[in-house]
């Protein structure tokens, strides 16, 4: 299963990708919506984990753009400081909405559920 992680916090997203790879996931990461769109144009991903609050393009906006490139991809949203409106919008549009800091075991569980593993 191939997963794309998108978060403007490079240390966090690289650490999550590394931890997911230790658990058998093929995880790549980027730090912006623009980079994510290019990655998805070049590669097939089963699931994207998107930070809700990012500069220039939010996770919610990014999901809408990624859907145009690869319809049917699954999504999990992460947020460290999202609003109730973000939560409601994100929870309605994704398989899961998690609040940072997230435990790797919880993220793995939600990825497995989203992918039907």
C-alpha atoms as one frame of an Amber mdcrd trajectory, in Angstrom:
protein
   0.000   0.000   0.000   1.379   3.365  -1.006   0.729   6.365   1.218   1.453
  10.068   0.725   1.905  12.232   3.814   1.485  16.005   3.415   2.339  18.369
   6.257   4.205  21.685   6.386   6.087  20.467   9.485   8.946  18.613   7.752
  10.365  16.999  10.886   6.962  15.614  11.860   6.005  14.345   8.414   9.400
  12.756   7.740   9.301  10.999  11.122   5.768   9.713  10.433   6.834   8.407
   7.017   9.817   6.648   8.544   7.700   5.063  11.286   5.096   3.923   8.758
   7.830   2.382   6.610   9.036   0.429   9.658   5.498  -0.998   9.810   5.496
  -2.103   6.196   3.888   0.857   4.449   5.406   2.460   1.366   5.177   6.038
   2.665   6.396   9.173   0.906   6.090  12.736   2.164   6.001  16.334   0.986
   5.566  19.696   2.740   3.083  21.553   0.515  -0.047  21.146  -1.512   1.766
  21.966  -4.755   4.339  19.225  -4.131   1.544  16.784  -3.278  -0.272  17.473
  -6.551   2.934  16.816  -8.524   3.561  13.576  -6.595   0.034  12.340  -7.226
   0.321  13.159 -10.933   3.494  11.032 -11.108   2.540   8.171  -8.750  -0.434
   6.110  -7.651  -1.240   6.319  -3.961  -3.867   4.372  -2.071  -4.231   6.946
   0.677  -3.117  10.471   1.549  -2.687  11.797   5.079  -3.217  15.552   4.892
  -2.557  18.273   7.430  -5.662  20.465   7.607  -3.835  23.736   8.331  -1.062
  24.439   5.826   0.055  27.718   4.268  -1.187  28.567   0.745  -3.408  25.460
   0.419  -5.302  23.785   3.251  -5.712  20.054   3.479  -9.377  20.428   2.567
  -8.504  22.442  -0.552  -5.749  19.973  -1.411  -8.108  17.039  -1.223 -10.402
  18.721  -3.765  -7.441  19.203  -6.129  -6.158  15.655  -5.654  -9.610  14.253
  -6.387  -9.348  15.851  -9.847  -6.076  13.977 -10.461  -6.861  10.610  -8.809
 -10.481   9.988  -7.999 -11.093   7.326  -5.410  -7.987   7.874  -3.294  -8.648
   7.593   0.465  -7.886  10.409   2.903  -7.079  10.903   6.559  -6.872  14.433
   7.930  -4.539  15.501  10.740  -4.787  18.774  12.618  -3.026  20.294  15.554
  -5.317  23.281  15.852  -8.309  22.920  13.594 -11.589  24.628  14.269 -14.889
  22.874  14.831 -15.859  23.854  11.267 -12.645  22.255   9.954 -13.353  19.140
  11.979 -16.890  18.869  10.671 -15.801  19.462   7.073 -12.807  17.144   7.352
 -14.642  14.375   9.145 -17.348  14.470   6.487 -14.870  14.292   3.592 -12.299
  11.788   4.875 -12.107   8.310   6.247 -10.799   9.733   9.508  -9.841  12.987
  11.244  -7.095  12.778  13.874  -5.770  15.445  16.221  -1.993  15.959  16.577
   0.082  14.774  18.252  -1.066  11.424  16.939   0.231   8.105  18.204   1.700
   6.028  15.388  -0.343   3.005  16.481  -3.555   5.014  16.144  -2.564   6.271
  12.690  -1.696   2.731  11.568  -5.059   1.490  12.841  -6.918   4.224  10.946
  -4.888   3.588   7.773  -5.702  -0.116   7.978  -9.389   0.653   8.473  -9.453
   3.138   5.588  -7.742   0.673   3.260  -9.765  -2.312   4.438  -6.706  -4.210
   5.666
